[in-house]
Amino acid sequence: MSTGKQASLTDVADLAGVSHMTVSRVVNKTGPVSAATRARVLAAVEKLSYRPNSAARALVTGKTGILGVVTLDSTLYGPASTLYGIEHAAREAGYSVTITSVGTPDTSAIADAIENLRRQAVEGIVVIAPHAAASKSLEVVPRDIPLVAVGGGQAAPVPMIAVDQSDGARRATEHLLALGHKTVWHVAGPVDWLEAQDREAAWRQTLKRHRVRAPRIVRGDWSSRSGYAAGQVLAQEKDLTAVFVANDQMALGLLRAFSEAGIAVPKDAHVVGFDDVPEAAYFSPPLTTVRQDFIEVGRRTFRQLAEQIAGGEPAVRDLVPAELIVRESTGPR
């Protein structure tokens, strides 16, 4: 009959008929133990529902099993999915994650967040830094703890993991050009977001490589509302037949604006988004878009951090390929 008392390491040792040091070696994986003894200890652990004390384990192993993540206080699909990918990879490897959110991505906010995590004895820190100011702030962060940036841009001063934004934007633009359009318009994201900068630059470079005129851009703030406003502006352009939108939420707003203006997609114009949000396949029409593999971003981020924790030298920059997903918004004209 359960007494409600949490089992201790000594309780496990008594049940397994071994010393408490042997139990410690098994649960902390710090020393050699025979297979038969290990099986006996693990059976006792399971029977007693024993959970190692993280503070005690840290004293024995010098490791807390905790990673820290600094992220923007944002519900946007990209940052939120990036955070999920990192948490998923960490859990698979037996780590827990402590998250610190910052409202403004300036140097002092990032530095304070990192210091807060350091006080919690995390083994390594990930900074989700899609904003230019967040990436810049990493230049003054102390380098005495393993650190990886996600989406920190090409000039990130620490090891960086990201989806290849430039290649994704190139694929989107070339897809529209291959459909016979004379040019491709662009609804860009906020100017101070690194991903928006990379997508816009790749769009321009792709048009230039194909000797195609680059129209003026219309800029949004990632929201469907701003995409709707951009769509109202672009609906006035008589020669417009193709639009690359910097994210799917803005593409959703643009599709509504086009519909209200009597522009049928894909009959009158083709539209490509970016992200492949879960709803993109159910837009009207279903949206051609660029998929970002956030689970793979999480895996590579954890791998980079683990290499640093183990004393190795991680790659300076690691890019996850983007994938073009073709749907009806670029269907037959």
N, C-alpha and C positions, 0 to 999 in steps of 0.2 A: 504493500500500500504506500502510495507516494506521500511524503511529508511536506511537499512543496518546496523543500530546500534544494538549492542548486548543487549538483554533484561537484565534488572537488577532485583535484588531481590525485589526492591520497585515496579517495573512494575508488577511483579507477584502478589504482595500483593494488589495493586490497582485493578487489574483485578478480583482477587478472593474475594475482599471485606474483607480482613483480615489484621492483623498487619504484619509488616515485621518479627517480632519475631516468629509468627505462621508459616510463610513460612520457616524460618530457622529451626524450629523444625521438619517440614515435610521433607525437603530435606536432613537434616543432621541426621535425626532419633534420636533426642536428648531429646524428651519429649512427653508427652501424648497430642494427638489431636483427636477429635472426627472423626468417620468414614466419616461423611458427609463433614466436613471441609477439611479433608485430600483429599477426592475425588475432591473437588472444587479447592484446591491448585494444585493438580496434573494435572487437566484439564487445568489450566492456564499455568502451566509449559510447557505442551505439545503444547498449542496453540501459545505460545510466543517463543518456541524452546529455553527455558532458560537452560543454562549450568552453574552449580555452579562454582564459582571461587575456585580452589583448595587451594590457599593460605588463602583465607578468611575462608574456611571450616576448615582448619587446626587450625586457631586461635580459632574457636568456639569449635571444638571437641577434639583438641589435636592430631588428626590423619590426616595423609596426604593421606592415601589410596594408598601408593606407596611401592612396594617391590623392593629390589635390588638383582641382580644376578651377581655373578662373574663367568666367564666361560673362558675356554681356547679359544684362537683365532684359531678355528679349524672348518673345514667343514666335519670332520668325522661323520659318520652316528650316532654313539652312543651319543657323546656330543651334536650334533645338535638336535637330537630327544629328548634328555633329556630336553634341553632348551625349545623346543616346548611344551612338556608336562607340564612344570612348568608354562609357559605363559598361556596355555589353562586353567589350574586350577585356576590361579590367576584372569583371566578375568571372569570366571564363578562366582567368589566370589566378583566381583566388584572392584578388585584391578588393578592398572596399574603396569607395570614392567619397571624398568630402568636397562639396561645391561651394564656391564663393562667387556671388554675382556682383557686378559693378553696374551702376546706373549710367555713369559717364566714363568712356574709355580713355581717360587722360592718365598722365604719368603717375600722379599721386594716388589715384584710385587703384591702378594696377599694382603699384608698389605696396600699398596698404593691404590689398587682397593677398598678395604673395607672402607678406610678412605674417599675416593672420594664419595662413596655412603652415608656414614654417614653425610657428609656435605650437601647432598641433602635431609636430614631428612626422609630417608626411615624408615618404621616401622619394617622391618626385612630383613635379608640378607640370600640368598642361595649361597653357593659356590659349583660349579660343580667341583669335585676334583678327577678325575679318575687317576691322576698322583701321584706317590709317594711323590714328592716334594711338590705338592699342599696340600696333606693331612698333611704332616709334618708341613707345615707353619701355620696350624690352631692352633698349640699349643701355639703360641704367640699372637693370635688375642685377643683384648679386649672382655670381656664377658658381657659388659653392653648394648648389643643390641641382640635381638633374632637372632639366627644363626643356620642354618641347612646345613650339607654337603650332597651332592649327590655323591655316589660312592667313599666315602672316605676311604674305607677299614675297616678291622675288628678293627684296633687300632685307629680309628678316635677319636680325643679328644672332639668332639661336637656331638650332635644328628645326626645320619646318616641314609639316605635312599638309597637303591640300589636294583637292580635286584639280585637275588641269583645266582651269577656267579658259585659258586661251585656246586650247585645242577644242573644247566644247563649243565656244563661240565660233571658231572657224568652221566646225562641222555644221552648225546651224546655218551660217551664212552661205557656205558652199552648197548646202542642200537646196536653198532657195534659188541660188544662181543657176544650179543645174536644172531647175524646173523652167528655165527660160526667162526669168525676170531681168529687166534691164538694170535694176538696182534694188537694194534692200534698205528699207528704213529701219531705224533703231529706236526703241524706247529704253533708255538707259536707267540704271539704278542711281542712288545717291552718290554724288561726286567724291565723298570722303570714305566710301567703302571700297576696299581693295578689289573685291570680286567684281564690282561694277566697273572699276577702272580696267581690269584685265579683259572683261568681256567687250567693253567698248573698243579698247585698243586692238583686239583681235578682229573685231568686225571691220574696223577701218583698214587694217593691214590686208585682210582678205579681199576687200573691194579693190584696194590699190593693186594687189597682185593680179587681179583679173581685169585691171584697167577699167574699172567701173567707178562712176561718180558716186561720192558719198553724200547723201542728203544731210540736211541739218538734223541733229538729234532732238528728241523730246525726252525730258528727264522726269522720272517719277521717284517715289520714296519706298518702293517695294510693295505698297498696298494696292488692293484692287481699286480703291477709290482713285488713286493717282493714275492707274492704268486706264480707268474710265475717262478721266480728264484728258489723258494723252490720246485716247481713241477719238474723242470729240475733235481734237485739233487735227489729227491725221486724216479724219474722214473728209476734211475740206481739201485735201490734196488730190487733184483730179488724176494725176498719173500714178498714184500709189497702187501697187499690186502685191507687195510683199513686205512683211514686218518681222523683224527679230526682236522679241521682247526679253528683257534681261531677267525676268523671273515669271513663274506661272501665275502668281497672284495678280500681277499687273496685266498679264495676258488675259485673265478672266474678265477684268474690267474693260479692257480694250474690245474684247469680243462682244460685250453687251453694247458698247458705244457704236461699234460698226453695225450691229443688228438694227439698232434704233435709227441709224443714218441710212438704212437700206443697202448696206454693203454686205453681200452674202459671202460667208467663208465656208468652203474654199472657192466658190464659183467666181467671185469678183476679186478676192485677195487671199493670199496665203499667210498664215501666222505660225511662228515657232516661238516657244517659250524656253524656260531654263529651270531645272530642278527636278521635274517629274514628281510633283506632289501626288499623293494617293488619289486625289480627286481629278487629276488631269485627264485621265481616260474617260471621265464622265462629263467633261465640259461639253458645250454644244457649239460647234462640233468637238469631238475628242481631240485633244491638243497634241500636236507634234512638239516634242520638247527634248531637252538634254538632261539625261539622268545622271545624278551624282551618287556614287556608292559610298554612303556614309559609314556603313558597317566596315568596309575595307579601310576607310580613313581611320576609324577607331582602332582596328587591328594594327595598322602600321604605326599609329601614334604610340600605342602601348609597347610595341616592339622597340621603337626608338628609345622610349623612356627606360625600358627594361635593360637595354644595352648600356645606357648611362649608369643605371643603378649598379650594374655588375662591373662597372669600371671600364667599359669599352668606349669606343669613339663612334657615335652614330653618323649616318649620312647627313650632309648639310641641308639637302633639299630632296624631298621625295614627293612625286606627283602621282596621284591615282588617275587613271584614264577616265575620261567622260564618255558617255554613250548616247548617240542620237536615237531617239525613239520616234518612229514615224507613225503618225495617226492621220485622221481625216482632215485636220485643219490645213494640211498641205496635199490634199487629195487631188484627183484629176480636175483641171480647170475647164 
